[in-house]
């Protein structure tokens, strides 16, 4: 082998270093020969030129691979060394902190994720603090005294002069009994209805509280999260404040009672302190109040009823409660449903067999005794106390349960002498006009309601709510609901026209001397001149009570005779929103307004007598309105309760507008043809308006002097369906109008109520507004009057007699006064289908009477049957969709029956 092919010896500094240097060579470059630092490298020369490194290409590749591998291991070692250094530094830093958070041994977002040790330690610490706190609280609070409830006091109500009106509630109706005198059926019913886990829980139910919170958050029916133990503890707090401190204290006491008190003792304490309504505290008082038996003698059915009352006697006592949705009918329905549910619930939780539940259901809802509370609040006292209670709850945000605990001194605005005068006036009129024994079909179920308000203050001075609680009449007719007010609504239309004007005069107001078409069955048009559509698709035609052809009359005369058609068209010209706003500004509650038809302007709305009296007082006070109020002062434990200051006056309309309305309403009484002429017997300046609704289902008179405003309503109600009945024939007369019995009651009351008041007159009304006649009104020319008479008979047939139909005089007057292009002047349908006056329109009774009526004791309004119904949608076919009596049922004093 030649010398230069011999394998060279390995240099002493070879290995990894050499491999690393080889790996660092640029790609494609041959590996350099190893260098021996200890001896010269043998270099051979010859004709071959540059020599290759020893080992050739294969060796170079192997050397490069060994170098790369070694370099990676070294870099990894260096990085590990640096990481270990950082870790040691971080660990040293972590050792200096109490909590390693944010975590120093993590990068990025992981630094903020707590370790399981941190989470576990935090929870353990919180639990330890909670246990310690509960332990301290557990030892700190004392168990309540069950006899604390015996300290509940009466509520005392006073007349306006400070003498006592009535006293209700308090300790007189509470008697504690032992658990052995509480039947097992009562205990079972309460446990099934209120707290099925009572015998096993610790006094509180976390799951129940959680369910209550979830249900409230989801908008579902609110369910109580309280156990029987919690309710027992809560009953012992007379203040019942909904504060966090009291809630926490209640929770701690409940836990303590649950842990230390026997379950029988808790049940006994709960049923001896619970409020059941009828001023009854405790099971013994409730058993006597509702069934006249001792608690130990209660049946399972009676027990289920009393358990139902625990959900809230104000809403489940069949006597009725306080508030918008607590009527007798609604409460009884709720009570029966819950009574049945409790029987089924006892079966579900194993405390009653299905056969027993079926037996009690078959026997029906248990019979209740008459309320002694009603007997103690006979006459008008029950209605006065109820009205005052509603006002107290509204003004002071007091619950019925808190009020029932007693201790309040309530000073009302009710004048004892005026209340007696109002009751006397109603009784006198009832005796003179009604005879339910002789005329049961017409005179039975007739009801009166009335309210009187002081003009200067808005104070309610007198009410007549009905025969009395002691006579089983529990509905307060002074706070009526569902009784349409009829034509007493027309002053709001006139006031809105004078305040805002019509679409032709705005912003200038309209003069009450403006003329409008007063004929029967005219087509009502909107402000664009288009007919308002009726239900049958034909143009809407408004019905008067009589088909008498009045022609064009001033609004003053239309009010005097209570003609319908001018005010419906006037309302359309003024605008629905302005009329509604005017009524609202004078105190009419918006929820009592029926605003869905054109006859809105004729009184299809259903405000209460209290609201109507207060609203008309705004006219008497020259446009200043004050909210009605019945309580002027309340003391609780001798301290004055806030919220009972006299309501402040607000400006409802310009003084000139109010005074002109008064001037027009004075004419209703003073004119020989006025529908309110009976009130002339008062013998002093007065203003007022009559109102009668479709088919005489209600009749009103609302009037005022400068000192006092009073509303009287009359209606018939079916005791079963609660629907209004017609009063045609009531009192022995064909139909009842506001100018009849209601005006009689109003006058007799006002004579007595004002006997000690000096006679005052209203401010003089100055001319107001622009005279803008309804479209089609004839121009006042000398030939206008004669032109009406020449052709009075050409269109009449020989068979028609002048006394039977006014048509001969109607058609010519229309021909003379109507322009061919006048959309507001109607030539058709003026005679109501040629039906006899006020009897049939196209064969359908509209509730009218013969023109002139039958004057029995002044039973008609000035001999013209003028008080107009609230027929809604009457057309040439005689269709009606008016539904007086089913209007909004919350037209009461404080919003909804209250």
C-alpha positions in Angstrom: 0.0 0.0 0.0 1.4 3.4 -0.9 2.4 5.7 1.7 -0.2 8.4 1.1 -3.1 5.9 1.3 -2.2 4.9 4.9 -4.8 5.8 7.5 -3.5 8.8 9.5 -3.3 8.7 13.2 -6.0 10.5 15.2 -4.9 13.9 16.6 -4.9 14.2 20.4 -7.2 17.2 20.4 -9.8 15.4 18.2 -13.1 14.0 19.5 -16.1 16.2 20.3 -14.2 19.5 19.8 -13.1 18.4 16.3 -16.6 17.2 15.5 -18.0 20.5 16.7 -15.6 22.4 14.4 -16.5 20.1 11.6 -20.2 20.7 12.1 -19.6 24.4 12.0 -18.1 24.2 8.5 -20.3 25.8 5.7 -22.4 23.4 3.8 -20.7 21.9 0.8 -17.2 22.6 2.1 -14.9 19.7 2.6 -13.9 18.9 6.1 -10.5 20.3 7.1 -7.8 17.9 8.1 -7.4 17.5 11.8 -4.7 19.6 13.3 -2.2 18.1 15.7 -0.9 20.8 18.0 1.8 18.5 19.3 3.4 17.5 15.9 3.4 18.7 12.4 0.8 17.4 10.1 2.0 15.3 7.4 1.4 16.9 4.1 1.9 15.1 0.9 2.5 16.7 -2.4 2.7 15.5 -5.8 1.0 15.6 -9.1 -2.4 15.1 -7.4 -2.7 18.8 -6.3 -4.7 19.6 -3.1 -4.9 16.6 -0.7 -8.3 15.5 0.8 -8.6 15.4 4.6 -7.8 12.0 6.1 -10.8 9.8 6.2 -12.6 11.3 3.1 -16.2 12.5 2.9 -17.8 9.7 4.8 -15.6 10.5 7.8 -16.5 14.2 7.5 -20.2 13.4 7.5 -19.8 11.3 10.6 -17.8 13.9 12.3 -20.5 16.6 11.5 -23.3 14.4 12.9 -21.3 13.7 16.1 -20.7 17.5 16.5 -24.4 18.4 16.0 -25.5 15.9 18.6 -23.0 17.1 21.1 -23.9 20.7 20.5 -27.5 20.0 21.2 -26.7 18.3 24.4 -24.6 21.1 25.5 -27.1 23.8 24.6 -29.8 21.8 26.5 -27.5 21.5 29.5 -26.9 25.2 29.4 -30.6 26.1 29.2 -31.4 23.6 32.0 -28.7 25.3 34.1 -30.2 28.7 33.4 -33.8 27.4 34.2 -32.6 25.9 37.4 -31.1 29.2 38.3 -34.4 31.0 37.7 -36.3 28.3 39.6 -34.0 28.7 42.5 -34.4 32.5 42.4 -38.2 32.2 42.1 -38.3 29.7 44.9 -36.3 32.0 47.0 -38.7 34.9 46.1 -41.8 32.7 46.8 -40.4 31.8 50.2 -40.5 35.5 51.1 -44.4 35.8 50.4 -47.2 34.6 52.6 -49.3 33.6 49.6 -47.7 32.6 46.3 -50.3 34.5 44.2 -50.0 35.4 41.4 -47.9 32.3 41.1 -44.2 33.0 40.5 -43.5 29.5 39.2 -45.9 29.9 36.3 -45.8 32.0 33.1 -48.6 34.0 31.4 -52.2 33.5 32.4 -51.2 30.4 34.4 -49.8 32.7 37.0 -53.4 33.7 38.0 -54.8 30.2 38.3 -54.8 29.4 42.0 -53.4 26.2 43.1 -55.6 23.6 44.8 -53.8 24.2 48.0 -54.7 27.9 47.9 -58.4 27.1 47.0 -58.7 24.5 49.7 -57.0 26.7 52.3 -59.3 29.6 51.5 -62.5 27.6 51.7 -61.3 26.0 54.9 -60.6 29.4 56.4 -63.9 30.9 55.3 -65.8 27.9 56.8 -63.9 28.3 60.0 -64.8 32.0 60.2 -68.4 31.2 59.4 -68.6 28.6 62.1 -67.0 30.8 64.6 -69.3 33.7 63.6 -72.4 31.5 63.8 -71.3 30.2 67.1 -70.9 33.7 68.5 -74.3 34.8 67.1 -75.9 31.5 68.3 -74.7 32.3 71.9 -75.5 36.0 71.6 -79.2 36.0 70.5 -81.9 34.9 72.9 -84.9 32.9 72.1 -88.0 35.1 71.6 -90.9 35.3 74.1 -94.0 33.7 72.6 -96.2 36.0 74.7 -94.9 39.0 72.8 -97.7 38.8 70.3 -100.2 39.3 73.1 -99.1 42.9 73.2 -100.7 43.7 69.8 -103.0 46.7 70.1 -106.1 48.0 68.5 -106.1 50.4 65.6 -108.2 53.4 66.6 -109.9 55.5 63.9 -111.1 59.0 64.6 -113.7 61.3 63.0 -112.5 64.7 61.6 -113.4 66.3 64.9 -111.2 64.0 66.9 -113.9 61.8 68.4 -113.5 58.0 68.1 -115.0 56.4 64.9 -114.0 52.8 65.5 -111.4 50.5 67.0 -110.3 47.3 65.3 -107.7 44.5 65.9 -105.6 43.9 68.9 -105.2 41.5 71.8 -108.9 41.0 72.5 -109.0 38.2 69.9 -106.1 36.0 70.9 -106.0 32.9 73.2 -103.1 30.5 73.4 -103.8 26.8 73.4 -101.5 23.8 74.0 -100.5 21.4 71.3 -103.0 18.8 72.6 -105.8 21.2 71.7 -104.6 21.5 68.1 -106.0 18.6 66.2 -103.6 16.4 64.1 -105.6 17.4 61.0 -104.6 21.0 61.5 -101.0 20.1 62.0 -101.0 17.8 59.0 -102.6 20.5 56.8 -100.0 23.1 57.9 -97.0 20.9 57.4 -98.3 19.7 54.0 -98.9 23.2 52.8 -96.1 25.1 54.4 -93.1 22.9 55.2 -93.2 19.1 54.4 -89.8 18.6 55.9 -90.7 20.3 59.2 -90.2 17.2 61.4 -86.7 16.6 60.0 -85.2 20.0 59.2 -82.9 22.1 61.4 -85.2 25.1 61.4 -84.1 26.5 58.1 -84.3 25.0 54.6 -81.4 26.1 52.4 -82.9 24.3 49.4 -86.2 26.1 49.9 -84.5 29.4 50.1 -82.6 28.6 46.9 -85.7 27.6 45.1 -87.4 30.8 46.1 -84.5 32.9 44.8 -84.4 30.9 41.5 -88.1 31.3 41.0 -88.0 35.0 41.6 -85.1 35.4 39.3 -86.9 33.5 36.5 -90.1 35.5 37.0 -92.1 32.5 38.2 -94.5 32.4 41.1 -92.8 33.5 44.2 -92.5 30.7 46.7 -91.7 31.1 50.3 -88.3 29.9 51.4 -89.2 30.0 55.1 -89.8 26.9 57.2 -92.5 26.8 59.9 -89.8 27.5 62.4 -88.7 30.7 60.6 -92.3 31.8 60.2 -92.9 31.3 63.9 -89.8 33.4 64.7 -90.9 36.1 62.3 -94.3 36.3 63.9 -92.7 37.3 67.1 -91.3 40.5 65.6 -93.9 43.3 65.9 -91.9 45.7 63.7 -91.6 43.2 60.7 -88.9 45.4 59.2 -87.4 43.9 56.0 -83.8 44.7 56.9 -80.7 42.6 56.6 -80.1 42.8 60.3 -83.5 41.5 61.2 -83.3 38.8 58.5 -80.0 37.6 59.9 -81.2 37.7 63.4 -84.3 35.7 62.3 -82.1 33.1 60.7 -79.9 32.7 63.7 -82.9 32.4 66.1 -84.5 29.9 63.7 -81.4 27.7 63.9 -81.3 28.0 67.7 -85.0 27.2 68.0 -84.7 24.4 65.6 -81.8 22.9 67.5 -83.0 23.4 71.0 -86.8 23.5 70.9 -89.1 20.5 70.5 -91.0 20.3 67.3 -94.4 20.2 69.1 -93.5 23.3 70.9 -92.5 25.1 67.7 -95.8 24.0 66.0 -97.8 25.2 69.1 -96.0 28.5 69.1 -96.5 29.0 65.4 -100.2 28.3 65.4 -100.7 30.5 68.5 -99.1 33.5 66.9 -100.2 33.3 63.2 -102.6 35.8 61.8 -105.7 34.3 60.2 -107.7 37.5 59.3 -110.9 38.7 60.9 -108.7 40.2 63.6 -107.9 36.6 64.8 -104.4 35.8 66.1 -103.9 32.2 66.8 -105.7 29.0 66.0 -108.2 29.2 68.8 -109.4 32.7 67.9 -109.5 31.8 64.2 -111.6 28.7 64.9 -114.1 30.8 66.7 -114.0 33.6 64.2 -114.7 31.4 61.1 -116.5 28.4 62.5 -117.7 29.2 66.0 -115.9 26.1 67.4 -112.9 25.4 69.6 -109.7 24.5 67.8 -109.7 21.0 69.1 -113.1 20.4 67.3 -111.9 21.4 63.9 -112.6 19.0 61.0 -110.0 18.1 58.4 -111.9 20.3 55.9 -112.0 23.3 58.3 -108.3 22.7 59.1 -107.4 22.8 55.4 -109.2 26.2 55.0 -107.4 27.7 58.0 -104.1 26.5 56.6 -105.0 28.2 53.3 -105.3 31.5 55.2 -101.7 31.3 56.3 -100.6 32.1 52.8 -102.1 35.6 53.3 -105.5 36.3 54.8 -105.8 39.5 52.9 -106.0 37.5 49.6 -107.6 34.3 50.9 -110.2 35.5 53.4 -113.6 35.1 51.6 -114.8 38.3 53.3 -112.5 40.2 51.0 -109.4 42.2 51.7 -107.6 45.5 51.0 -106.2 46.3 47.6 -106.9 46.0 43.9 -107.2 42.2 43.7 -108.8 41.4 47.1 -112.5 41.5 46.3 -114.8 39.0 48.0 -115.3 37.0 44.8 -111.6 36.9 44.0 -110.6 35.9 47.5 -113.2 33.2 47.7 -112.1 31.7 44.4 -108.5 31.7 45.6 -109.5 30.2 49.0 -111.4 27.3 47.4 -108.6 26.5 45.0 -106.0 26.4 47.8 -108.3 24.5 50.2 -108.6 21.8 47.5 -104.9 21.8 46.8 -104.1 21.4 50.5 -106.3 18.3 50.7 -104.5 16.8 47.6 -101.1 17.9 49.0 -101.7 15.9 52.2 -102.3 12.8 50.1 -99.1 13.5 48.2 -97.0 13.7 51.4 -98.7 10.8 53.1 -100.7 12.7 55.7 -104.2 11.8 54.3 -105.6 9.0 52.2 -107.1 9.7 48.8 -110.5 8.4 50.1 -110.5 11.0 52.9 -109.6 13.8 50.5 -112.3 12.8 48.1 -114.8 12.6 50.9 -114.1 16.2 52.0 -114.2 17.5 48.5 -117.5 15.9 47.9 -118.9 17.7 51.0 -117.7 21.0 49.5 -116.1 24.1 50.8 -116.7 24.5 54.5 -119.5 26.9 55.6 -118.3 30.1 57.4 -120.0 32.0 60.2 -120.8 35.7 59.9 -117.9 37.9 60.8 -118.2 39.6 64.2 -115.9 42.2 62.8 -118.6 43.1 60.3 -121.2 43.4 63.0 -118.9 45.7 65.0 -118.5 47.9 61.9 -122.1 48.2 60.8 -123.7 51.0 58.9 -121.2 53.2 57.0 -118.4 52.6 59.5 -117.0 49.5 57.7 -116.7 51.4 54.4 -115.1 54.4 56.1 -112.6 52.3 57.9 -111.8 50.3 54.8 -111.2 53.5 52.8 -108.9 54.9 55.5 -107.0 51.7 55.7 -106.4 51.7 51.9 -105.1 55.2 52.1 -102.8 54.5 55.0 -101.2 51.5 53.2 -100.8 53.5 50.1 -99.2 56.5 51.7 -97.0 54.8 54.3 -96.2 51.5 52.5 -97.7 49.4 55.3 -98.8 45.9 54.6 -102.2 44.5 55.6 -100.5 42.2 58.0 -98.5 45.0 59.7 -101.7 47.1 59.9 -103.5 44.2 61.5 -101.0 44.1 64.3 -102.5 47.3 65.5 -101.1 50.2 67.5 -102.0 52.9 65.0 -104.0 56.0 65.7 -105.6 57.1 62.4 -107.3 60.5 62.1 -109.6 60.6 59.2 -111.2 63.4 57.2 -114.7 62.0 57.6 -117.3 64.4 59.0 -119.7 62.4 61.2 -122.7 64.8 60.6 -122.2 64.8 56.8 -122.0 61.0 56.8 -125.2 60.8 58.7 -126.8 63.3 56.3 -125.8 61.2 53.3 -127.1 58.0 54.7 -130.4 59.8 55.6 -130.7 61.1 52.1 -130.2 57.7 50.5 -132.6 56.0 52.9 -135.3 58.6 52.4 -135.1 58.3 48.6 -135.0 54.5 48.7 -138.2 54.5 50.8 -140.0 56.9 48.5 -139.0 55.3 45.1 -138.2 51.6 45.7 -140.4 48.7 46.7 -138.5 45.4 46.3 -141.5 43.4 47.7 -144.1 44.9 45.2 -141.7 45.2 42.3 -139.0 42.5 42.8 -138.3 42.3 39.0 -137.3 45.9 38.8 -136.5 47.2 42.3 -134.5 44.3 43.7 -130.7 44.5 43.7 -130.7 48.3 43.2 -127.7 49.9 44.8 -126.6 53.4 45.8 -123.2 54.9 46.1 -122.1 58.4 46.9 -119.1 60.5 47.9 -118.6 64.1 49.0 -115.3 66.0 48.7 -114.3 69.4 50.2 -113.5 71.7 47.2 -110.7 73.7 48.9 -108.7 70.7 50.2 -109.8 67.5 48.4 -110.7 65.9 51.8 -113.3 63.2 51.5 -115.9 64.3 54.1 -118.7 61.7 53.5 -119.3 58.3 51.9 -122.2 56.0 51.3 -121.0 52.6 50.5 -124.1 50.5 50.8 -126.4 48.9 53.3 -123.5 48.0 55.6 -121.2 45.1 56.5 -123.7 44.1 59.1 -126.3 43.6 56.3 -123.9 41.4 54.3 -123.1 44.2 51.8 -119.3 44.3 51.7 -118.7 46.1 48.4 -118.0 49.8 48.9 -120.3 51.5 46.3 -118.6 54.8 46.9 -115.5 53.2 45.4 -117.5 51.7 42.6 -115.9 49.7 39.8 -117.4 48.8 36.5 -120.2 51.3 36.6 -120.1 53.7 33.5 -120.6 57.4 34.3 -122.6 58.2 31.2 -123.1 61.9 30.2 -121.4 63.2 33.3 -118.3 62.7 31.1 -119.4 65.4 28.6 -117.9 68.3 30.7 -114.4 66.9 30.0 -115.0 67.0 26.3 -116.2 70.7 26.6 -113.3 71.6 28.9 -110.8 70.1 26.4 -112.3 72.0 23.5 -112.1 75.3 25.5 -108.6 74.6 26.6 -107.0 73.2 23.4 -109.5 74.1 20.7 -110.5 71.9 17.8 -108.4 71.1 14.7 -110.0 74.2 13.1 -109.2 76.6 16.0 -106.1 75.3 17.7 -104.3 76.6 19.6 -107.2 79.0 20.2 -109.9 77.5 22.4 -113.5 76.9 21.3 -116.3 79.0 22.6 -119.2 77.1 24.3 -121.5 79.2 22.0 -120.3 77.3 19.0 -123.0 75.3 17.2 -122.9 71.6 16.4 -125.4 69.3 14.6 -127.6 67.7 17.4 -129.8 65.5 15.2 -130.1 61.8 15.8 -128.0 59.3 14.0 -125.6 61.7 12.3 -122.5 60.2 10.8 -119.5 60.8 12.9 -116.4 61.9 11.0 -112.7 62.2 11.8 -110.6 65.3 11.4 -110.0 64.4 7.7 -113.7 64.4 7.0 -113.9 60.6 6.6 -116.7 58.7 8.3 -115.8 56.7 11.3 -116.4 53.0 10.4 -119.0 51.1 12.4 -118.8 47.4 13.2 -120.7 46.4 10.1 -118.4 48.3 7.8 -120.9 51.1 7.4 -120.3 54.7 8.6 -120.8 55.0 12.4 -123.9 56.8 13.4 -124.3 58.1 17.0 -127.7 57.6 18.6 -129.4 60.2 20.8 -131.8 59.0 23.4 -134.5 60.7 21.4 -134.8 61.0 17.6 -136.0 64.6 18.0 -134.6 66.9 15.3 -132.7 69.5 17.2 -130.8 70.9 14.2 -127.7 72.9 15.1 -127.5 73.9 18.7 -124.9 75.6 20.8 -122.7 73.4 23.0 -124.2 75.2 26.0 -127.7 74.0 24.9 -126.4 70.5 24.1 -125.0 70.2 27.6 -128.2 71.6 29.1 -130.3 68.9 27.3 -127.6 66.3 27.4 -127.7 65.6 23.6 -125.2 63.0 22.5 -124.3 63.7 18.9 -122.7 67.2 19.3 -120.3 65.9 22.0 -119.2 62.8 20.0 -118.4 64.9 17.0 -116.8 67.6 19.2 -114.6 65.0 20.8 -113.4 63.8 17.4 -112.7 67.5 16.5 -110.7 68.1 19.7 -108.8 64.8 19.7 -109.0 61.8 21.8 -105.8 62.5 23.6 -106.8 65.9 24.7 -110.1 64.7 26.3 -108.3 61.8 28.1 -105.6 64.2 29.3 -108.2 66.6 30.6 -110.0 63.9 32.6 -106.7 62.6 33.9 -105.6 66.1 35.0 -108.8 66.5 37.0 -108.2 63.3 38.9 -109.7 60.5 36.9 -107.5 57.4 36.9 -106.3 56.3 33.5 -107.0 52.7 34.2 -110.7 53.5 34.6 -111.0 55.0 31.2 -112.6 53.0 28.4 -110.9 54.5 25.4 -111.6 52.0 22.6 -114.6 53.5 20.9 -116.2 56.7 19.7 -118.7 56.7 22.6 -115.7 57.3 24.9 -117.0 60.9 24.8 -120.3 59.9 26.3 -119.1 58.2 29.4 -118.2 54.5 28.8 -115.4 54.9 31.4 -115.9 53.7 35.0 -114.3 55.9 37.6 -115.6 55.7 41.2 -118.0 58.1 42.9 -115.0 59.3 45.0 -113.0 60.1 41.8 -116.0 61.8 40.1 -116.7 64.1 43.1 -113.0 65.0 43.4 -112.8 65.6 39.6 -115.8 68.0 39.5 -114.3 69.8 42.5 -111.6 70.9 40.1 -114.1 72.9 38.1 -115.4 74.4 41.4 -111.9 75.4 42.4 -111.3 77.3 39.1 -109.1 74.6 37.6 -107.0 73.7 40.6 -106.9 70.0 41.4 -106.1 68.2 44.6 -105.9 64.5 45.0 -108.7 63.0 47.2 -107.6 61.9 50.7 -109.2 60.3 53.7 -106.5 60.5 56.4 -104.9 63.6 57.7 -102.7 62.1 60.5 -101.4 58.8 61.7 -99.6 58.0 65.0 -97.6 54.9 65.6 -96.7 54.4 69.2 -97.3 58.1 69.7 -95.0 59.1 66.9 -96.2 60.8 63.8 -96.0 58.7 60.6 -94.8 60.6 57.5 -96.7 60.8 54.3 -100.0 62.3 55.4 -99.6 65.9 54.6 -102.4 67.6 52.7 -102.1 67.1 49.0 -100.8 70.1 47.1 -102.9 71.7 44.4 -101.9 71.4 40.7 -103.2 73.4 37.7 -105.5 71.2 35.6 -106.8 73.9 33.3 -106.9 77.6 32.9 -109.2 79.4 35.4 -111.3 80.9 32.6 -111.9 77.4 31.2 -113.0 76.0 34.5 -115.3 79.0 35.2 -116.9 78.6 31.8 -117.5 74.9 32.4 -119.1 75.8 35.7 -121.3 78.5 34.0 -122.5 75.8 31.5 -123.2 73.3 34.2 -125.1 75.9 36.3 -127.4 76.2 33.3 -128.1 72.4 33.5 -129.7 73.0 36.9 -131.2 76.5 36.4 -132.7 76.1 33.0 -136.4 74.9 32.9 -135.3 72.4 30.3 -132.1 71.4 32.1 -131.7 67.7 32.9 -130.7 68.6 36.5 -133.5 71.0 37.3 -134.5 69.0 40.4 -131.4 70.3 42.1 -133.0 73.8 42.1 -134.5 72.8 45.5 -131.1 73.3 47.0 -131.8 77.0 47.0 -128.2 78.2 46.4 -125.9 78.5 43.4 -124.9 75.0 42.1 -123.6 73.3 39.0 -123.9 69.7 37.9 -124.5 67.1 35.3 -126.7 64.1 34.9 -125.6 60.9 33.4 -127.5 57.8 32.2 -126.0 54.8 30.3 -127.3 52.4 27.7 -130.5 50.6 28.7 -130.5 52.5 32.0 -127.9 50.2 33.6 -126.6 53.1 35.7 -127.6 56.7 36.5 -125.5 59.5 37.9 -125.7 63.0 39.2 -122.5 64.9 40.0 -122.7 68.4 41.2 -121.0 71.0 43.3 -121.2 74.4 45.1 -118.2 76.6 45.8 -117.7 74.5 49.1 -118.7 70.9 48.4 -118.6 68.5 45.4 -120.7 65.4 45.5 -121.3 62.4 43.2 -124.3 60.0 43.5 -124.6 56.8 41.5 -127.5 54.3 41.1 -127.2 50.9 39.5 -128.5 47.3 39.6 -126.2 44.3 39.9 -126.9 40.6 39.5 -125.5 39.1 42.8 -124.3 36.0 41.0 -122.8 37.2 37.8 -121.9 40.7 39.1 -123.2 42.1 35.8 -125.2 45.3 35.6 -129.0 45.0 35.0 -131.3 47.4 33.3 -133.2 49.8 35.5 -136.1 50.3 33.1 -139.2 50.2 35.3 -137.3 50.7 38.5 -139.2 52.9 40.9 -142.3 52.4 38.8 -141.1 54.7 36.0 -140.3 53.6 32.4 -136.6 54.5 32.7 -134.3 56.0 35.3 -132.2 59.0 34.5 -129.5 60.9 36.4 -131.9 63.8 36.9 -134.3 61.5 38.8 -133.3 59.5 41.9 -129.6 60.4 41.9 -130.4 64.1 41.7 -133.0 63.7 44.5 -130.4 62.0 46.8 -127.8 64.7 45.9 -130.2 67.6 46.7 -131.4 66.2 50.0 -127.9 65.5 51.1 -126.5 68.9 50.1 -129.3 70.7 51.9 -128.3 69.1 55.2 -124.6 69.2 54.6 -124.5 72.9 53.8 -127.1 74.1 56.3 -124.4 75.9 58.3 -122.4 77.2 55.3 -123.0 80.7 54.0 -124.4 81.0 50.5 -121.6 81.7 47.9 -121.6 82.1 44.1 -119.1 81.0 41.6 -116.6 83.4 39.9 -118.1 85.2 36.9 -117.3 83.4 33.7 -115.8 85.8 31.1 -116.3 85.1 27.4 -113.8 82.6 26.1 -112.6 81.0 22.9 -113.5 81.3 19.2 -117.0 80.6 17.9 -116.4 77.9 15.4 -119.5 76.1 14.4 -119.5 72.5 13.2 -119.2 72.1 9.5 -122.6 72.5 7.8 -124.0 74.9 10.4 -126.4 77.3 8.7 -125.3 81.0 8.5 -127.6 83.2 10.7 -129.7 85.0 8.1 -133.1 86.6 8.4 -134.6 84.0 6.1 -133.2 81.1 8.1 -136.2 80.7 10.4 -139.1 81.1 7.9 -137.5 78.7 5.4 -138.1 75.8 7.8 -141.9 75.9 7.7 -143.2 76.1 4.1 -142.7 72.5 3.0 -143.4 70.7 6.2 -145.7 68.1 4.7 -144.9 67.2 1.0 -142.8 64.2 2.0 -145.1 62.9 4.6 -147.5 60.0 3.7 -151.2 60.3 4.5 -151.0 57.5 6.9 -148.5 59.2 9.1 -149.8 61.4 11.9 -148.0 64.4 13.3 -148.1 63.1 16.8 -146.5 59.8 16.0 -143.4 60.8 14.1 -141.4 64.0 13.8 -140.3 63.1 10.3 -142.4 65.8 8.5 -140.4 68.5 10.2 -137.1 66.7 10.0 -136.6 66.3 6.3 -137.4 69.9 5.3 -135.1 71.4 7.9 -132.3 69.2 6.6 -133.0 70.1 3.0 -132.9 73.8 3.9 -129.7 73.6 6.1 -127.5 71.1 4.3 -125.0 72.0 1.6 -124.7 69.2 -1.1 -120.9 69.0 -0.4 -121.2 69.3 3.3 -119.8 66.0 4.8 -120.9 66.9 8.4 -124.5 67.5 7.5 -126.5 64.3 7.0 -129.7 63.8 5.1 -130.1 60.1 5.7 -131.1 58.1 8.7 -132.2 61.0 10.8 -135.3 59.3 12.0 -133.8 56.1 13.3 -135.4 53.9 10.7 -138.7 55.7 11.3 -138.9 53.9 14.6 -141.1 55.5 17.3 -139.3 58.1 19.3 -136.5 56.4 21.2 -137.8 52.9 21.0 -136.3 50.9 18.1 -133.6 51.7 15.6 -133.8 49.2 12.8 -135.6 46.9 15.2 -133.0 46.9 18.0 -133.8 48.5 21.3 -131.3 51.3 22.1 -132.7 52.0 25.5 -134.5 55.2 24.7 -138.0 56.3 25.8 -140.8 58.2 24.0 -140.0 61.8 23.4 -141.0 63.6 26.5 -141.2 60.4 28.5 -143.6 59.8 31.3 -143.1 62.4 34.0 -143.6 60.4 37.3 -142.3 62.6 40.0 -140.0 64.3 37.5 -138.7 61.0 36.2 -137.8 62.5 32.8 -135.2 65.2 32.2 -137.2 68.3 31.5 -139.7 66.4 29.4 -137.2 65.7 26.6 -135.7 62.3 27.5 -132.3 63.8 26.9 -129.8 62.1 29.1 -128.5 60.0 26.2 -127.1 56.6 26.5 -123.6 55.4 25.8 -124.6 53.3 22.8 -121.3 52.2 21.2 -121.3 51.6 17.5 -125.0 52.2 16.9 -125.6 52.0 13.1 -128.6 52.2 10.9 -129.1 48.5 11.5 -129.4 49.3 15.2 -126.3 47.3 16.2 -124.8 48.1 19.5 -121.6 47.0 21.1 -121.8 49.1 24.2 -121.1 47.1 27.3 -121.6 49.3 30.4 -120.6 47.5 33.5 -117.7 45.5 32.0 -115.4 48.4 31.7 -112.1 48.5 33.6 -112.8 47.2 37.1 -110.1 49.3 38.8 -111.6 52.8 38.7 -111.5 53.2 42.4 -109.9 55.8 44.6 -106.4 54.5 44.9 -106.1 52.6 41.7 -108.1 49.6 41.2 -111.0 49.5 43.5 -109.1 51.3 46.1 
